[in-house]
Amino acid sequence: MLRTIKELLLEWWAGNSTTQMPLPTRYTYDVEVDGKMIQIESFSCSRIYVHYQVRKKYPDAKHISVKRQIRQYFIA
């Protein structure tokens, strides 16, 4: 039997589920911007998306390099 995502979410929120919902994962990236290290947090695992976020935040930067990714599981 196929169930919709809405049905799975309602069952999960009710607390009587055997369905395991994935934990949201927050990624912290160490990024070098013109020789200065900064940290950016994102829910995306894509390094290219983080590069895009940094480019939006620092539009005049000459050099942007994503150095390291740290994965953290976010439990609300």
N, C-alpha and C positions, 0 to 999 in steps of 0.2 A: 504494500500500500504506500503510495506516495503522499507525503505530507508537505504542506507549504512551509515556508520560512516563518510566516506569522504564527502558525500553529506550534512550531518548535519553540519559538521565543516565548509564547504564552505559557507553554508547558514548563520551560526552563525557569521563567519568572515565578511561577507558582511553587516551584521547589520540589515537585514530585516527578522529576525527570531522570531518566537514565542517559539522556543525551548530554554529552560533554561539549560545552561551548568553549571555543578557544579563548585564551586570555589575550587581551589587547597587549601588544608589545610596543613599548616606547624605545626608540633608538636614540642614543646620544652620539653625536659625531664630533670629533676634533677636526676643525677646519683651519687651515692656514690662509689668512687673507693679508697679502702684502707683507709677509714676514711676521705677522702677529697671529697667535693662536686664539681661536674662539671656540665655544661649544654651541652647537645647534641641536635642538630636540625635534624629533619628527616621529610620526607614526608610520611613515613610509620606510621600507627597507632599501629603497633605491638611492644609490649615491648620486645619480644624475639629478634626481629631484631635489636632494639637499643642495647640490651645486646651484640649481635654479633658485632655491630659497635664498641662498647667500648672495647670489647675483642681484636678486630683487632688493635685499637689505643693504648691500654695498654696491650701488650701480657704477661707481667710479673706480672700483678695484682693478688693479692691473694683473694680479696673479691670485687665483683661488685654487686651493688643493685640499681635497678631502683626505685626511690622513688616517683616521681610525674610527671604527664603529663599535659602540658598546650597546649590547642588547639588554634591556631591562623589562621584566614582566610587570605590568601595571595592574594592581589589584585595588579596586575602588571599594 
